[in-house]
């Protein structure tokens, strides 16, 4: 996913520094069929401009009115909106739902959302550092926290914002998900658009310019570097998945070596069991340990009986999702 929904803190900072005023509205909790999950954000300017969403259009108008008043008074508010079953469908819900929303003006004086903290948050996001904004409702104290803080790792891994066990609001800002696909083959033609729909920023790596073309992969980010150089340049991290599809050791193996020396959360490699056994022998000879080799998902994808490129892509994306979300 990309666009305004991913850039709310950045837009809020731009509007504040431009003198237009900025108010952050964040979904704290939902009950029933509320369409936007906890952590979803909307930013409102002092003149009522909006970016983002907290309810898919159900309560945005009311939130904007509250935001203008909050900005004038400099005092955050916790709002709750409920929709009855008989009227919910008219505003986009399949049945009744309740949404709790935190509305905070950005400013230099407490209890507003501290602009210096917002700058630190934007800088962390630009550096692809996973951070959470933790808000104390009783004092309006706020702080940034990382995955290594006590009790935070599970929230980051599951991408679940919301109230924690202490009743604080934890708004996660995980780096955007990335999928690096090595090999401009037919499976990649199906996998890249599927991945984008699932929220990934896909990148296709293949030095063979005759294969990795804009006509075969319209609108995709294409890198014609050798895989090891391309992956090193991207800075692989724990929000990145890597899939190799070429069957060519000259292309796949350098990408696998680079991925296994990083914190990527998933590495999948196309090929039969026999092909993978030969691959493992080469990687052992290159000095990789059995623990490193065990990280490779091969043959790639969940076993759903896939037969054609689109089905293999579907099975691969399902396996990536399994690795990301930790479902059992």
C-alpha positions as CSV (number, residue, x, y, z in Angstrom):
1,X,0.0,0.0,0.0
2,X,1.1,3.5,-0.6
3,X,-0.2,7.1,-0.7
4,X,-1.8,9.3,1.9
5,X,-2.8,6.4,4.3
6,X,1.0,5.7,4.8
7,X,2.1,9.2,5.3
8,X,-0.1,10.7,8.1
9,X,2.7,11.7,10.5
10,X,4.7,13.2,7.6
11,X,1.7,15.2,6.4
12,X,0.9,16.3,10.0
13,X,4.4,17.6,10.4
14,X,4.3,19.4,7.0
15,X,1.0,21.1,7.8
16,X,2.2,22.2,11.3
17,X,5.5,23.6,10.1
18,X,3.7,25.4,7.3
19,X,1.5,27.2,9.9
20,X,-1.7,25.4,8.8
21,X,-2.2,23.6,12.1
22,X,-2.5,19.8,12.4
23,X,-4.6,17.4,14.5
24,X,-4.0,13.7,14.6
25,X,-7.0,11.4,15.0
26,X,-6.1,7.7,15.8
27,X,-8.4,4.7,16.1
28,X,-7.9,3.4,19.7
29,X,-10.4,0.5,19.8
30,X,-13.2,-0.9,17.7
31,X,-16.2,-3.1,18.4
32,X,-18.5,-4.8,15.9
33,X,-17.9,-4.2,12.2
34,X,-15.9,-0.9,12.3
35,X,-14.0,-0.9,9.0
36,X,-10.7,0.6,10.1
37,X,-8.5,-1.2,12.6
38,X,-6.9,0.3,15.7
39,X,-3.9,2.5,14.8
40,X,-5.5,3.8,11.7
41,X,-5.0,7.6,11.4
42,X,-6.5,10.8,10.0
43,X,-4.8,14.2,10.0
44,X,-6.9,17.4,9.9
45,X,-5.6,20.9,9.2
46,X,-6.8,24.0,10.9
47,X,-9.0,24.8,7.9
48,X,-10.6,21.3,7.8
49,X,-8.5,19.6,5.1
50,X,-8.1,15.9,5.8
51,X,-5.8,13.0,4.8
52,X,-6.3,9.4,5.8
53,X,-9.2,7.7,7.4
54,X,-10.5,6.5,10.8
55,X,-13.8,4.9,9.7
56,X,-14.0,4.7,5.9
57,X,-16.2,7.7,5.9
58,X,-18.6,6.8,8.6
59,X,-17.6,9.4,11.2
60,X,-15.0,11.6,9.5
61,X,-17.3,14.6,9.4
62,X,-17.8,14.5,13.1
63,X,-14.1,14.0,13.8
64,X,-13.2,17.0,11.7
65,X,-15.6,19.2,13.7
66,X,-14.1,17.9,17.0
67,X,-10.6,18.4,15.6
68,X,-11.1,22.1,14.8
69,X,-12.3,22.7,18.4
70,X,-9.4,20.6,19.8
71,X,-6.9,22.6,17.9
72,X,-8.4,25.9,19.2
73,X,-8.2,24.7,22.8
74,X,-5.0,22.7,22.6
75,X,-6.6,19.8,24.6
76,X,-6.7,16.2,23.3
77,X,-10.0,14.3,23.5
78,X,-11.1,10.7,23.5
79,X,-14.2,10.2,21.4
80,X,-16.6,7.3,21.0
81,X,-19.0,6.8,18.1
82,X,-21.6,4.1,17.9
83,X,-23.8,3.0,15.0
84,X,-27.0,0.9,15.3
85,X,-27.5,-2.1,13.2
86,X,-30.5,-0.6,11.3
87,X,-28.5,2.5,10.2
88,X,-25.0,1.2,9.9
89,X,-25.4,-0.1,6.4
90,X,-26.2,3.4,5.1
91,X,-22.7,4.7,6.2
92,X,-20.7,1.7,5.0
93,X,-20.9,-0.9,7.8
94,X,-22.4,-4.3,7.3
95,X,-23.8,-4.2,10.8
96,X,-23.5,-2.1,14.0
97,X,-20.1,-1.0,15.3
98,X,-18.4,1.3,17.8
99,X,-15.2,3.3,17.2
100,X,-13.1,5.0,19.9
101,X,-10.9,7.7,18.5
102,X,-8.1,9.8,20.1
103,X,-8.0,13.3,18.7
104,X,-4.7,15.2,19.5
105,X,-3.6,18.7,18.3
106,X,0.1,18.9,17.3
107,X,1.9,21.7,19.3
108,X,4.8,22.8,21.4
109,X,2.9,23.0,24.7
110,X,1.5,20.1,26.7
111,X,-0.9,18.4,26.6
112,X,-0.8,18.7,22.8
113,X,1.1,16.0,20.8
114,X,4.7,17.3,21.1
115,X,6.0,18.5,17.7
116,X,9.5,17.4,18.7
117,X,8.2,13.9,19.2
118,X,6.5,14.1,15.9
119,X,9.8,15.0,14.2
120,X,11.5,12.1,15.9
121,X,8.7,9.8,14.7
122,X,9.0,11.0,11.1
123,X,12.8,10.6,11.2
124,X,12.4,7.0,12.5
125,X,10.0,6.1,9.8
126,X,12.3,7.6,7.1
127,X,15.1,5.4,8.5
128,X,12.8,2.3,8.4
129,X,13.1,1.9,12.2
130,X,10.2,0.2,13.9
131,X,8.7,2.5,16.6
132,X,5.5,2.9,18.5
133,X,4.1,6.0,20.1
134,X,2.9,5.1,23.6
135,X,0.3,7.5,25.1
136,X,-0.8,7.7,28.7
137,X,-4.4,8.8,28.8
138,X,-4.4,10.1,32.4
139,X,-1.4,12.4,31.9
140,X,-1.2,12.7,28.1
141,X,2.5,11.8,28.4
142,X,3.9,10.3,25.2
143,X,7.1,8.4,24.3
144,X,8.5,6.5,21.4
145,X,9.3,2.8,22.1
146,X,11.0,0.1,20.0
147,X,10.5,-3.7,19.6
148,X,13.1,-4.4,22.2
149,X,11.1,-2.6,25.0
150,X,9.5,-5.0,27.5
151,X,6.2,-6.4,26.2
152,X,6.5,-4.8,22.8
153,X,7.9,-7.5,20.5
154,X,4.6,-9.3,20.0
155,X,2.7,-6.2,19.1
156,X,5.3,-5.3,16.4
157,X,5.3,-8.8,15.0
158,X,1.5,-8.9,14.8
159,X,1.1,-5.2,13.6
160,X,-1.5,-4.7,16.3
161,X,-2.0,-1.2,17.6
162,X,-4.4,-0.4,20.5
163,X,-4.7,-0.3,24.2
164,X,-2.1,-2.4,26.0
165,X,-2.4,-4.3,29.3
166,X,-1.7,-1.0,31.2
167,X,-4.5,0.8,29.3
168,X,-2.1,2.9,27.3
169,X,-2.5,3.6,23.6
170,X,0.2,1.9,21.5
171,X,0.3,3.2,18.0
172,X,2.6,1.1,15.9
173,X,4.7,2.5,13.1
174,X,6.3,-0.5,11.5
175,X,8.3,0.1,8.3
176,X,6.4,-0.7,5.2
177,X,6.6,-4.3,4.0
178,X,8.8,-5.1,1.0
179,X,8.9,-8.1,-1.3
180,X,12.1,-8.6,-3.3
181,X,11.6,-11.0,-6.2
182,X,14.7,-12.3,-8.0
183,X,13.8,-13.5,-11.5
184,X,11.6,-11.9,-14.2
185,X,9.6,-15.1,-14.8
186,X,5.9,-15.8,-15.3
187,X,5.4,-16.4,-11.6
188,X,6.7,-13.0,-10.9
189,X,4.2,-11.4,-13.3
190,X,1.4,-12.8,-11.0
191,X,3.2,-12.4,-7.7
192,X,4.1,-8.7,-7.8
193,X,0.6,-7.4,-8.3
194,X,-0.8,-9.8,-5.7
195,X,1.9,-8.7,-3.2
196,X,1.0,-5.0,-3.7
197,X,-2.7,-5.8,-3.0
198,X,-1.6,-7.4,0.2
199,X,0.3,-4.3,1.3
200,X,3.9,-4.9,0.1
201,X,6.1,-2.7,-1.9
202,X,7.4,-5.1,-4.5
203,X,10.8,-4.9,-6.3
204,X,11.9,-7.1,-9.2
205,X,15.6,-7.9,-9.6
206,X,17.0,-9.4,-12.8
207,X,20.1,-8.3,-14.7
208,X,18.6,-9.7,-17.8
209,X,17.1,-6.6,-19.3
210,X,15.3,-8.6,-22.0
211,X,13.3,-10.3,-19.3
212,X,12.8,-7.5,-16.8
213,X,11.0,-5.1,-19.1
214,X,8.3,-2.4,-18.4
215,X,6.1,-4.1,-21.0
216,X,6.2,-7.4,-19.1
217,X,6.0,-5.8,-15.7
218,X,4.0,-2.5,-16.2
219,X,4.3,-0.1,-13.3
220,X,6.7,-2.3,-11.3
221,X,10.1,-1.2,-9.8
222,X,12.7,-3.0,-11.8
223,X,16.4,-3.4,-10.9
224,X,18.8,-4.7,-13.5
225,X,21.7,-5.0,-11.0
226,X,23.1,-8.4,-10.1
227,X,21.1,-9.7,-7.1
228,X,23.8,-9.5,-4.4
229,X,24.5,-5.8,-5.3
230,X,20.8,-5.0,-5.6
231,X,19.9,-6.6,-2.2
232,X,22.9,-5.0,-0.5
233,X,21.8,-1.6,-1.8
234,X,18.3,-2.0,-0.5
235,X,19.3,-2.7,3.1
236,X,17.4,-5.9,3.9
237,X,15.6,-5.9,7.2
238,X,13.0,-7.7,9.3
239,X,10.1,-6.2,7.2
240,X,11.4,-7.6,4.0
241,X,10.6,-10.9,2.2
242,X,12.8,-12.4,-0.5
243,X,11.8,-14.9,-3.2
244,X,14.1,-16.4,-5.8
245,X,12.6,-17.8,-9.0
246,X,15.3,-18.1,-11.7
247,X,16.6,-21.7,-11.2
248,X,20.0,-20.2,-12.2
249,X,22.6,-20.5,-9.4
250,X,24.5,-17.5,-10.8
251,X,21.4,-15.4,-10.0
252,X,19.7,-17.2,-7.1
253,X,22.6,-18.1,-5.0
254,X,24.0,-14.6,-4.5
255,X,20.5,-13.4,-3.5
256,X,20.1,-16.3,-1.1
257,X,23.5,-15.6,0.5
258,X,22.6,-11.9,1.0
259,X,19.2,-12.7,2.4
260,X,20.6,-15.3,4.9
261,X,23.1,-12.8,6.2
262,X,20.2,-10.3,7.0
263,X,17.1,-10.3,9.2
264,X,14.6,-10.9,6.4
265,X,11.5,-12.6,7.8
266,X,11.0,-14.9,4.8
267,X,13.2,-16.4,2.1
268,X,11.5,-18.7,-0.4
269,X,13.2,-20.4,-3.3
270,X,11.6,-22.0,-6.4
271,X,12.7,-25.5,-7.3
272,X,12.0,-29.2,-6.8
273,X,13.2,-31.1,-3.8
274,X,16.1,-32.4,-5.9
275,X,17.0,-28.9,-7.1
276,X,16.9,-27.7,-3.5
277,X,19.2,-30.5,-2.3
278,X,21.8,-29.4,-4.9
279,X,21.3,-25.8,-3.8
280,X,21.9,-26.7,-0.1
281,X,25.2,-28.5,-1.1
282,X,26.4,-25.4,-2.8
283,X,25.5,-23.2,0.1
284,X,27.1,-25.5,2.6
285,X,30.3,-25.3,0.5
286,X,30.0,-21.5,0.7
287,X,30.2,-21.7,4.5
288,X,26.5,-21.4,5.6
289,X,25.4,-23.2,8.7
290,X,22.5,-25.7,9.0
291,X,20.6,-23.1,11.1
292,X,20.9,-20.6,8.3
293,X,19.9,-23.2,5.7
294,X,16.8,-24.1,7.7
295,X,15.5,-20.5,7.1
296,X,14.9,-21.3,3.4
297,X,11.3,-22.2,2.4
298,X,11.8,-24.6,-0.5
299,X,10.1,-25.7,-2.6
300,X,8.5,-22.2,-2.3
301,X,4.9,-21.8,-1.3
302,X,2.3,-23.6,0.7
303,X,1.3,-27.0,-0.6
304,X,-2.1,-26.2,-2.1
305,X,-1.6,-28.3,-5.3
306,X,-0.6,-25.2,-7.3
307,X,-0.1,-26.0,-11.0
308,X,0.2,-22.7,-13.0
309,X,2.2,-19.5,-12.3
310,X,-0.7,-17.6,-10.7
311,X,-1.5,-20.5,-8.3
312,X,2.2,-20.8,-7.4
313,X,2.2,-17.0,-6.8
314,X,-0.8,-17.4,-4.6
315,X,0.8,-20.3,-2.6
316,X,3.9,-18.2,-2.2
317,X,2.1,-15.1,-0.9
318,X,0.2,-17.3,1.5
319,X,3.4,-18.7,2.9
320,X,4.9,-15.3,3.2
321,X,1.8,-14.2,5.2
322,X,2.1,-17.2,7.4
323,X,5.7,-16.3,8.1
324,X,4.8,-12.7,8.8
325,X,1.8,-13.2,11.1
326,X,3.1,-16.3,12.9
327,X,-0.2,-18.2,12.5
328,X,-0.1,-21.8,13.6
